Amino acid sequence: MDTKKPFVITISRELGSGGRTIGRKLAAQLNVRYSDKNLIQDLREKFKLSTYEIEKIKGTKKNWLTEMLDIVAPVPNSGAYIGFEANKGDDWKLNKIKADDIFEAESEILKGIAAEGSCVIAGRSAFFVLKDHPNKLNIFIQAPLDKRVERVMEKQNLTKEEALTVIESVDKSRETYVQRYAGTSRYDVRNYDLVLNTGDLSDEDAVACILKFIKYATK
C-alpha cells in the first residue's frame, strides 16, 4: 500500500475484539475518514430499516420487509402494513427487495466512500467489495473468546450468558453473509494482509502495530 496515494484500509473484526474502536483510532492517526455507522445510516435511509434489522437480515435469505412486518405486525390481516401506506406497493416492490438488494446497496456505498479518498472502513465485507481497489490494505482483528465476552459485557451491559449468545449469533450471521456474497470464509487468513490478535493488546497498542506494519509494507 502506498500512503502517498489515495488508499483504503478495510477492517474485518470479530465482535468484542475492539476492531471498531481500533479502526476509528487508526483513521484519526492517519488523518483520514472513518466509516462504519455512517454506512449503516445510509442504508437505513435507503431502506427505512433499523440497524438491528439490517444486521439480522445478513444471515438469512428471507425477504427483509416480510421479516420486518412479521415483527411489527405478527398477525396477518389486510391492515398489517403498519407504518406503510397501501398505495406505496409499487415503490417498495415488496416481493423483490431482499438481502441481495442490501448487499448491492452496501457495495454501492462502499465504492463511493473509497472513491472519495483515503479512508478506513470497518466491516461490511469491504475486503471483498473493494477487492479491485488499486491501493488497499485488508486487516482482520480477532481476540480470544473470553476477552470478547468481557468486552461485550462491558460495552452492552450484558451478563456473561447474554454476551455469549450475542457473540455466537453475530459470528454465525456474519459468516453466512460473507460466504454467500464473497464465496469465502471471513476466517480465511488469505483474505487479509494482516491478522491481529488483540487479546493482550490495548486499542492503542493495536493501532501502533498496524501503523508499524503500514510503514514496512509501504511500497
C-alpha positions as CSV (number, residue, x, y, z in Angstrom):
1,M,0.0,0.0,0.0
2,D,1.3,3.4,-1.0
3,T,0.3,6.0,1.6
4,K,1.3,8.8,-0.8
5,K,-1.7,7.9,-2.9
6,P,-5.4,7.6,-2.0
7,F,-5.7,4.4,-0.1
8,V,-8.3,2.2,1.6
9,I,-7.8,0.2,4.8
10,T,-10.6,-2.4,5.4
11,I,-11.0,-3.8,8.9
12,S,-12.9,-7.0,9.4
13,R,-13.3,-8.0,13.0
14,E,-14.8,-10.3,15.5
15,L,-17.4,-8.8,17.8
16,G,-15.7,-7.9,21.0
17,S,-12.2,-7.7,19.5
18,G,-12.1,-3.9,19.6
19,G,-12.0,-3.7,15.8
20,R,-14.4,-0.8,15.5
21,T,-12.6,1.3,18.1
22,I,-9.2,0.4,16.7
23,G,-10.4,1.4,13.2
24,R,-11.6,4.8,14.4
25,K,-8.4,5.5,16.2
26,L,-6.3,4.3,13.3
27,A,-8.2,6.7,11.0
28,A,-7.5,9.5,13.4
29,Q,-3.8,8.8,13.4
30,L,-3.7,8.7,9.7
31,N,-6.0,11.8,9.4
32,V,-8.4,10.1,7.1
33,R,-12.1,9.4,7.0
34,Y,-13.5,6.5,9.0
35,S,-16.7,4.7,8.1
36,D,-18.9,2.2,9.9
37,K,-22.1,3.6,11.5
38,N,-22.3,6.2,8.8
39,L,-22.7,3.5,6.2
40,I,-25.5,1.9,8.2
41,Q,-27.2,5.2,8.4
42,D,-27.1,5.4,4.6
43,L,-28.7,2.0,4.4
44,R,-31.3,3.0,7.0
45,E,-32.3,6.0,4.9
46,K,-32.4,3.9,1.7
47,F,-34.4,1.0,3.1
48,K,-36.1,2.6,6.1
49,L,-34.6,-0.1,8.3
50,S,-33.3,-0.1,11.8
51,T,-29.7,-1.1,12.5
52,Y,-31.0,-4.3,14.1
53,E,-33.0,-5.3,11.0
54,I,-30.1,-4.7,8.7
55,E,-27.7,-6.8,10.8
56,K,-30.3,-9.5,11.2
57,I,-31.1,-9.9,7.5
58,K,-27.4,-10.6,6.7
59,G,-27.7,-14.2,7.9
60,T,-31.0,-15.1,6.1
61,K,-32.3,-15.3,2.6
62,K,-35.8,-14.2,3.5
63,N,-37.4,-11.0,2.2
64,W,-36.3,-8.4,4.7
65,L,-39.5,-6.5,4.5
66,T,-41.6,-9.6,5.1
67,E,-39.5,-10.4,8.2
68,M,-39.8,-6.8,9.5
69,L,-43.6,-7.0,9.1
70,D,-43.6,-10.3,11.0
71,I,-42.1,-8.4,13.9
72,V,-44.2,-5.3,13.8
73,A,-47.4,-7.0,12.7
74,P,-47.3,-10.7,13.6
75,V,-51.0,-11.3,12.9
76,P,-51.6,-11.4,9.1
77,N,-54.6,-9.2,8.0
78,S,-55.4,-6.6,5.5
79,G,-54.3,-3.8,7.8
80,A,-51.0,-5.4,8.8
81,Y,-48.8,-3.0,6.9
82,I,-48.1,-0.9,10.0
83,G,-46.0,2.2,9.0
84,F,-46.5,1.7,5.3
85,E,-49.2,3.2,3.1
86,A,-51.1,0.7,0.8
87,N,-50.6,2.8,-2.3
88,K,-46.8,2.5,-1.9
89,G,-46.7,-1.1,-3.1
90,D,-45.0,-0.3,-6.4
91,D,-42.4,1.9,-4.7
92,W,-41.5,-0.7,-2.1
93,K,-41.7,-3.7,-4.5
94,L,-42.4,-6.0,-1.6
95,N,-41.6,-9.2,-3.3
96,K,-38.3,-8.1,-4.8
97,I,-36.4,-6.2,-2.1
98,K,-34.2,-8.9,-0.5
99,A,-30.9,-9.4,1.1
100,D,-29.3,-9.1,-2.3
101,D,-30.6,-5.5,-2.5
102,I,-29.0,-4.7,0.8
103,F,-25.7,-6.2,-0.4
104,E,-25.9,-4.2,-3.6
105,A,-26.6,-1.0,-1.7
106,E,-23.7,-1.6,0.7
107,S,-21.4,-2.3,-2.2
108,E,-22.6,0.9,-3.9
109,I,-21.9,3.0,-0.8
110,L,-18.6,1.3,0.0
111,K,-17.3,2.0,-3.5
112,G,-18.5,5.6,-3.3
113,I,-16.7,6.1,0.0
114,A,-13.4,4.6,-1.4
115,A,-13.7,6.8,-4.5
116,E,-13.8,9.9,-2.3
117,G,-10.3,9.5,-1.0
118,S,-8.2,7.7,1.7
119,C,-10.3,6.1,4.4
120,V,-10.6,3.3,6.9
121,I,-13.7,1.2,6.6
122,A,-14.8,-1.3,9.3
123,G,-16.9,-4.3,8.4
124,R,-19.5,-4.6,5.6
125,S,-17.4,-7.2,3.7
126,A,-15.3,-4.3,2.4
127,F,-12.3,-6.6,1.9
128,F,-14.3,-8.3,-0.9
129,V,-16.3,-5.5,-2.3
130,L,-13.2,-3.4,-2.7
131,K,-11.0,-6.2,-3.9
132,D,-10.2,-4.4,-7.2
133,H,-9.2,-1.2,-5.5
134,P,-5.6,-0.5,-6.6
135,N,-4.3,0.7,-3.2
136,K,-5.7,-1.1,-0.2
137,L,-4.8,-2.9,3.0
138,N,-7.1,-5.6,4.4
139,I,-6.9,-6.3,8.1
140,F,-8.7,-8.9,10.3
141,I,-8.9,-8.2,14.0
142,Q,-9.7,-11.1,16.4
143,A,-9.4,-11.9,20.1
144,P,-9.8,-14.9,22.4
145,L,-13.4,-15.7,23.3
146,D,-13.0,-14.8,27.0
147,K,-11.7,-11.3,26.1
148,R,-14.5,-10.8,23.6
149,V,-17.1,-11.8,26.2
150,E,-15.7,-9.3,28.7
151,R,-15.7,-6.5,26.2
152,V,-19.3,-7.2,25.0
153,M,-20.5,-7.5,28.6
154,E,-18.9,-4.1,29.4
155,K,-20.0,-2.3,26.2
156,Q,-23.6,-3.6,26.1
157,N,-24.1,-4.1,29.9
158,L,-24.9,-7.8,29.5
159,T,-24.4,-10.9,31.6
160,K,-21.8,-13.4,30.6
161,E,-24.5,-15.8,29.2
162,E,-26.2,-12.9,27.3
163,A,-22.8,-11.8,25.8
164,L,-22.0,-15.3,24.7
165,T,-25.4,-15.6,23.0
166,V,-24.9,-12.3,21.2
167,I,-21.4,-13.2,20.0
168,E,-22.5,-16.6,18.7
169,S,-25.4,-15.1,16.8
170,V,-23.3,-12.3,15.3
171,D,-20.5,-14.7,14.3
172,K,-22.9,-17.0,12.6
173,S,-24.7,-14.2,10.8
174,R,-21.6,-12.5,9.5
175,E,-20.0,-15.8,8.4
176,T,-23.2,-16.7,6.5
177,Y,-23.2,-13.3,4.8
178,V,-19.6,-13.4,3.8
179,Q,-19.9,-17.0,2.4
180,R,-22.9,-16.1,0.4
181,Y,-21.6,-13.0,-1.2
182,A,-17.8,-13.3,-1.2
183,G,-17.7,-17.0,-1.7
184,T,-15.1,-17.4,1.1
185,S,-14.9,-17.6,4.9
186,R,-14.3,-14.5,6.8
187,Y,-11.8,-16.5,8.9
188,D,-9.7,-17.4,5.8
189,V,-6.5,-15.5,6.5
190,R,-5.7,-15.4,2.8
191,N,-8.3,-12.7,2.5
192,Y,-6.1,-10.3,4.6
193,D,-2.7,-8.6,4.6
194,L,-2.6,-8.5,8.3
195,V,-4.3,-10.6,11.1
196,L,-4.1,-9.1,14.5
197,N,-4.9,-10.8,17.8
198,T,-5.9,-8.1,20.4
199,G,-6.1,-10.5,23.4
200,D,-3.1,-8.9,25.1
201,L,-3.1,-5.5,23.4
202,S,-4.8,-2.3,24.3
203,D,-6.6,-0.4,21.5
204,E,-3.6,2.0,21.3
205,D,-1.1,-0.9,21.1
206,A,-3.1,-2.4,18.3
207,V,-3.1,0.9,16.4
208,A,0.7,1.2,16.9
209,C,1.2,-2.4,15.5
210,I,-0.9,-1.5,12.4
211,L,1.0,1.7,11.8
212,K,4.3,-0.1,12.1
213,F,3.1,-2.7,9.6
214,I,2.0,0.0,7.2
215,K,5.4,1.7,7.5
216,Y,7.2,-1.5,6.4
217,A,4.5,-2.6,3.9
218,T,4.6,0.8,2.1
219,K,5.9,0.4,-1.4
